[in-house]
């Protein structure tokens, strides 16, 4: 009777919410590269543009950032079809003067009408007055009525000081903005994680309602991880860490060569293709974003392991191993996403039905899954040679106690198998952590196994011990049979 609990009987940690996490990482990297612009002299202007855009999104409007194409005199934002230029300056009159060159208005939409000029909410009245004066002077083509200033000048959702705060780290305004923005990225990651988990559950033969619950649980986990990672990454993007990493990522990009650099850079962005220095700068920013986002995501994912270490539920060696495997998985997943997205975008551009955007997403998901899984398994295989799992040590104790108790309870093979199956129904990963932190692990194992042993033996048939007369009769029969032989 050789019955044992094996490491494979523990909870499977290769859960599919990591696919959603990799999506969140990719989104957070893009956000990191956007917020790098906040460091500049006019960084609060970019912050105002992003913050007002986010407010429109949460208001249910069809809003897009369109200023990234750097088109001359082009719009910054497009809201419900209305082209908008955002101007956040120290005074309302300065906001308006920025819209003119040589006494001529600069911003007209595709229909030849003046664009809306979005200004700080606290400077709106001053800006309207300044725009009235400009109209009276005939400086806006096709506009003669000074009252049109009310239509042209749009009141932003944020004050000038709030926009400046959003461009900086560590204040209430920037934290609120990052928290709201993180909800969008976390929701996207949550949806992908839930969809993949649902599909896997159905393919594994789970009932529909069970698959839905699995998907919801996975989605919730991914949402939390992505949201926290997004918030921390966004705050770090406003600090000096950006400059400290620049020389390193610039060196990496130079080693890649111009062709690969352009391929990766264009695969990870929308709009017209870029080459040369522009592609190198963009890819270098993406790499810095990957470094920061990867570290933050690893810390967030490893927080539970750290908590268990401080509760003395896992060893320091186990904590190191888990963090190393997680870090490698995140690095492999994000690298896979970048390569997969670039390849997918290239393929999508050649197939009109797919398109570059969808191709990039599909390629990114496949690349993240492959890269993350391979990296995780590789790291675990290497570390397994040096660090033994805490759980395996605990399972050795469980197996020793199990063998001892099986002898005490006189278990037959079928009964032993029944107990083993009952053990597998437990949350074994949790039990092994509790066992690790217990003062006497053998006693813990015995207490865990005793109810199962009792349950199995209770179902045994009741035994009526034969009396002495029966035993003597049986003995006589055996002696006669042996004599006859």
QUIJOWO-V931619 format. One record per backbone hydrogen bond with DSSP energy under -0.5 kcal/mol. NH is the residue of the N-H (numbers start at 1). CO is the residue of the C=O. If there is no record, write none. Layout:
# QUIJOWO-V931619
nh=NH co=CO
nh=NH co=CO
This chain:
# QUIJOWO-V931619
nh=3 co=1
nh=4 co=2
nh=6 co=4
nh=9 co=6
nh=10 co=7
nh=13 co=11
nh=15 co=13
nh=18 co=15
nh=19 co=16
nh=20 co=16
nh=21 co=17
nh=22 co=18
nh=23 co=19
nh=24 co=20
nh=25 co=21
nh=26 co=22
nh=27 co=23
nh=28 co=24
nh=29 co=25
nh=30 co=26
nh=31 co=27
nh=32 co=28
nh=33 co=29
nh=34 co=30
nh=35 co=31
nh=36 co=32
nh=37 co=34
nh=38 co=35
nh=39 co=36
nh=40 co=37
nh=43 co=40
nh=45 co=42
nh=46 co=42
nh=47 co=43
nh=48 co=44
nh=49 co=45
nh=50 co=46
nh=51 co=47
nh=52 co=48
nh=53 co=49
nh=54 co=50
nh=55 co=51
nh=56 co=52
nh=57 co=53
nh=58 co=54
nh=59 co=55
nh=60 co=57
nh=61 co=56
nh=63 co=61
nh=64 co=78
nh=66 co=64
nh=66 co=76
nh=67 co=76
nh=69 co=66
nh=70 co=67
nh=74 co=71
nh=76 co=84
nh=77 co=84
nh=78 co=64
nh=79 co=82
nh=80 co=62
nh=80 co=78
nh=82 co=79
nh=83 co=81
nh=84 co=77
nh=85 co=116
nh=86 co=84
nh=87 co=118
nh=89 co=87
nh=95 co=91
nh=96 co=92
nh=97 co=93
nh=98 co=94
nh=99 co=96
nh=100 co=97
nh=101 co=104
nh=104 co=101
nh=105 co=139
nh=106 co=99
nh=108 co=106
nh=109 co=113
nh=112 co=109
nh=115 co=107
nh=116 co=83
nh=117 co=152
nh=118 co=85
nh=118 co=116
nh=119 co=154
nh=121 co=158
nh=123 co=120
nh=124 co=121
nh=127 co=123
nh=128 co=124
nh=129 co=125
nh=130 co=126
nh=131 co=127
nh=132 co=128
nh=133 co=129
nh=134 co=130
nh=135 co=131
nh=136 co=132
nh=137 co=133
nh=138 co=135
nh=139 co=134
nh=141 co=139
nh=143 co=140
nh=144 co=142
nh=146 co=144
nh=148 co=145
nh=149 co=146
nh=150 co=147
nh=151 co=148
nh=152 co=148
nh=153 co=149
nh=154 co=117
nh=154 co=152
nh=156 co=119
nh=156 co=154
nh=163 co=159
nh=164 co=160
nh=165 co=161
nh=166 co=162
nh=167 co=163
nh=168 co=165
nh=175 co=171
nh=176 co=172
nh=177 co=173
nh=178 co=174
nh=179 co=175
nh=180 co=176
nh=181 co=177
nh=182 co=178
nh=183 co=179
nh=184 co=180
nh=184 co=181
nh=185 co=181
nh=186 co=182
nh=187 co=183
nh=188 co=184
nh=189 co=185
nh=190 co=186
nh=191 co=187
nh=192 co=188
nh=193 co=189
nh=194 co=190
nh=195 co=191
nh=196 co=192
nh=197 co=193
nh=198 co=194
nh=199 co=195
nh=200 co=196
nh=201 co=197
nh=202 co=198
nh=203 co=199
nh=204 co=200
nh=205 co=202
nh=206 co=201
nh=211 co=207
nh=212 co=208
nh=213 co=209
nh=214 co=210
nh=215 co=211
nh=216 co=212
nh=217 co=213
nh=218 co=214
nh=219 co=215
nh=220 co=216
nh=221 co=217
nh=222 co=218
nh=223 co=219
nh=224 co=220
nh=225 co=221
nh=226 co=222
nh=227 co=223
nh=228 co=224
nh=229 co=225
nh=230 co=226
nh=231 co=227
nh=232 co=228
nh=233 co=229
nh=234 co=230
nh=235 co=231
nh=236 co=232
nh=237 co=233
nh=238 co=235
nh=239 co=236
nh=242 co=239
nh=244 co=240
nh=245 co=241
nh=246 co=242
nh=246 co=243
nh=247 co=243
nh=249 co=245
nh=250 co=246
nh=251 co=247
nh=252 co=248
nh=253 co=249
nh=254 co=250
nh=255 co=251
nh=256 co=252
nh=256 co=253
nh=257 co=253
nh=261 co=257
nh=262 co=258
nh=263 co=259
nh=264 co=260
nh=265 co=261
nh=266 co=262
nh=267 co=263
nh=268 co=264
nh=268 co=265
nh=269 co=266
nh=278 co=275
nh=279 co=275
nh=280 co=276
nh=281 co=277
nh=282 co=278
nh=283 co=279
nh=284 co=280
nh=285 co=281
nh=286 co=282
nh=287 co=283
nh=288 co=284
nh=289 co=285
nh=290 co=286
nh=291 co=287
nh=292 co=288
nh=293 co=289
nh=294 co=290
nh=295 co=291
nh=296 co=292
nh=297 co=293
nh=298 co=294
nh=299 co=295
nh=300 co=296
nh=301 co=297
nh=302 co=298
nh=303 co=299
nh=303 co=300
nh=306 co=302
nh=307 co=303
nh=308 co=304
nh=309 co=305
nh=310 co=306
nh=311 co=307
nh=312 co=309
nh=313 co=308
nh=314 co=308
nh=319 co=315
nh=320 co=316
nh=321 co=317
nh=322 co=318
nh=323 co=319
nh=324 co=320
nh=325 co=321
nh=326 co=322
nh=327 co=323
nh=328 co=324
nh=329 co=325
nh=330 co=326
nh=331 co=327
nh=332 co=328
nh=333 co=329
nh=334 co=330
nh=335 co=331
nh=336 co=332
nh=337 co=333
nh=338 co=334
nh=339 co=335
nh=340 co=336
nh=341 co=337
nh=342 co=338
nh=343 co=339
nh=344 co=340
nh=345 co=341
nh=346 co=342
nh=347 co=343
nh=348 co=344
nh=349 co=345
nh=350 co=346
nh=350 co=347
nh=351 co=347
nh=352 co=350
nh=354 co=351
nh=355 co=348
nh=355 co=351
nh=358 co=354
nh=359 co=355
nh=360 co=356
nh=361 co=357
nh=362 co=358
nh=363 co=359
nh=364 co=360
nh=365 co=361
nh=366 co=362
nh=367 co=363
nh=368 co=364
nh=369 co=365
nh=370 co=366
nh=371 co=367
nh=372 co=368
nh=373 co=369
nh=374 co=370
nh=375 co=371
nh=376 co=372
nh=377 co=373
nh=378 co=374
nh=379 co=375
nh=380 co=376
nh=381 co=377
nh=382 co=378
nh=383 co=379
nh=384 co=380
nh=385 co=381
nh=385 co=382
nh=386 co=383
nh=387 co=383
nh=393 co=389
nh=394 co=390
nh=395 co=391
nh=396 co=392
nh=397 co=393
nh=398 co=394
nh=399 co=395
nh=400 co=396
nh=401 co=397
nh=402 co=398
nh=403 co=399
nh=404 co=400
nh=405 co=401
nh=406 co=402
nh=407 co=403
nh=408 co=404
nh=409 co=405
nh=410 co=407
nh=411 co=406
nh=416 co=412
nh=417 co=413
nh=418 co=414
nh=419 co=415
nh=420 co=416
nh=421 co=417
nh=422 co=418
nh=423 co=419
nh=424 co=420
nh=425 co=421
nh=425 co=422
nh=426 co=423
nh=428 co=426
nh=431 co=427
nh=432 co=428
nh=433 co=429
nh=434 co=430
nh=435 co=431
nh=436 co=432
nh=437 co=433
nh=438 co=434
nh=438 co=435
nh=444 co=440
nh=445 co=441
nh=446 co=442
nh=447 co=443
nh=448 co=444
nh=449 co=445
nh=450 co=446
nh=451 co=447
nh=453 co=449
nh=454 co=450
nh=455 co=451
nh=456 co=452
nh=457 co=453
nh=458 co=454
nh=459 co=455
nh=459 co=456
nh=460 co=457
nh=465 co=463
nh=471 co=467
nh=472 co=468
nh=473 co=469
nh=474 co=470
nh=475 co=471
nh=476 co=472
nh=477 co=473
nh=478 co=474
nh=479 co=475
nh=480 co=476
nh=481 co=477
nh=482 co=478
nh=483 co=479
nh=484 co=480
nh=485 co=481
